[in-house]
Amino acid sequence: MITDRRGYRDTEQVGQTQRKLGEMILRFDAAHQCGNVTCLYNTTNWWIQKLVDNPAQAAALTAAPDRGDYFL
């Protein structure tokens, strides 16, 4: 769990919630945590990981004109 109902009650709590989320993202390892399951988002997770590992590719992304996003 990232936070409870108090996680967004004021600026200080929002900052703590954001730090906690950032730490969780940095610790997350899809190869380890999703290695033994079939995940609906497995392909998308690996695509995102490649973007994290290669910032130049992330910078080159453009939104799909018909949807206004990258992959949904």
Backbone hydrogen bonds, N-H to C=O, Kabsch-Sander energy under -0.5 kcal/mol:
donor,donor_aa,acceptor,acceptor_aa,energy
7,G,4,D,-2.1
9,R,6,R,-1.7
14,V,10,D,-2.6
15,G,11,T,-2.2
16,Q,12,E,-2.1
17,T,13,Q,-2.7
18,Q,14,V,-2.7
19,R,15,G,-2.3
20,K,16,Q,-2.4
21,L,17,T,-2.4
22,G,18,Q,-2.5
23,E,19,R,-2.4
24,M,20,K,-2.1
25,I,21,L,-2.4
26,L,22,G,-2.2
27,R,23,E,-1.7
28,F,24,M,-1.4
32,H,29,D,-0.8
33,Q,29,D,-3.3
34,C,30,A,-2.2
37,V,34,C,-1.3
39,C,37,V,-0.7
42,N,39,C,-1.9
45,N,41,Y,-3.2
46,W,42,N,-2.3
47,W,43,T,-2.0
48,I,44,T,-2.6
49,Q,45,N,-2.4
50,K,46,W,-2.2
51,L,47,W,-1.7
52,V,48,I,-2.2
53,D,49,Q,-2.5
54,N,50,K,-1.4
57,Q,54,N,-1.4
58,A,54,N,-1.3
59,A,55,P,-2.4
60,A,56,A,-1.1
61,L,58,A,-1.2
64,A,69,D,-3.8
67,R,64,A,-1.2
68,G,64,A,-3.4
